[in-house]
């Protein structure tokens, strides 16, 4: 049982991680690793693709090299909380009350949940806009989403309806590529995911893309996880609320809420 905590830099919260949580330095060929975290550039790996694949270079390493029977992915500043209390705004309210008492879900709890549920993922969030396709188009290149659909039509036609439903029906999704599941479940998903992404990569020209837009495959995979879960209705899914370690003070939470609402004047004084 291992939750791999993806990071691109040393982080202080690593000292507070519960048992079973292991920091993993992604893009290890480019990033300094003074604390000797596990890295994504050993054995079978795609570490060099990190600028475009983000946390997925860590996911690929887990898929190909981890021997844990149950695995999860978290981020250096994002973790599952032990309870499902709703999305980010519900968590903000909870953090105002509880603050630093909020801690990552113990791996024993996650392990126990996998006896009932196939996938533990982030509580769905409203990403804004009319639907996920248009939300993606707002800050990225629509052709990349079209390429993704084309690849699914060609390689996995039985997933097209799920893809269209997820992308066009609403703006809600389980974000962050975070999960906890039995390794065999993750293996099935990764086989499908990376087969799609590697084919999309062959069709993609990133000339003129911003550094943000070059993180394409990380963005696509967030949405594709939701397509996978939509297609597999047989799976039992447990949604857990995600918290950010940046938000463990009341002042930080209030600042984040006001920023989201566009009310910033006077807050930082």
Secondary structure, DSSP 8 states (H G I E B T S, - for coil): -EEEEEESS--GGGGG--TTEEEEESSTTTS--TT--EESSSSS--GGGHHHHTTHHHHHHHHHH---SEEEEEETTEEEBSS---SHHHHHHHHHHHGGG--B--HHHHHHHTTT-SEEEE--EE-SSSSHHHHHHHHS-HHHHHHHHHHHHHH-GGGHHHHHHHHHH-SEE--TT-EEEEHHHHHHHHHHHHHHHHHHHHT---TT--TTGGGHHHHHHHHHHHHHHHH-TTS-EEEE-EEEGGG-SHHHHHHHHHHHTT--TTTT-
